[in-house]
Amino acid sequence: MREVEAASHRQLAHWYRFLGSAGRDAVGKPDFEDLLQAQLKIQERLLERFDEIGGWSPVLSKQMGWDK
């Protein structure tokens, strides 16, 4: 969560576009539900913060591209 709070607009945009689905890495693990909920909380804050600092613009979207 600290990383999300400290991230730049550009870093948030990168995560927004390329971060995998919450819980994806925890499928089949016994603590799946706990990991999913923790990752969802971080993802929700990431999206909130991204919108708070300006969200997408055509320029930012083009800079991000679609290839990791």
RAKAUR-V37765 format. One record per backbone hydrogen bond with DSSP energy under -1.0 kcal/mol. NH is the residue of the N-H (numbers start at 1). CO is the residue of the C=O. Records with the same first field share a line. If there is no record, write none. Layout:
NH->CO ; CO
//
This chain:
5->1
6->2
7->3
12->8
13->9
14->10
15->11
16->12
17->13
18->14
19->15
24->21
26->23
29->26
32->29
35->31
36->32
37->33
38->34
39->35
40->36
41->37
42->38
43->39
44->40
45->41
46->42
47->43
48->44
49->45
50->46
51->47
52->48
53->49
54->51
55->50
61->57
62->58
63->59
64->60
65->61
//
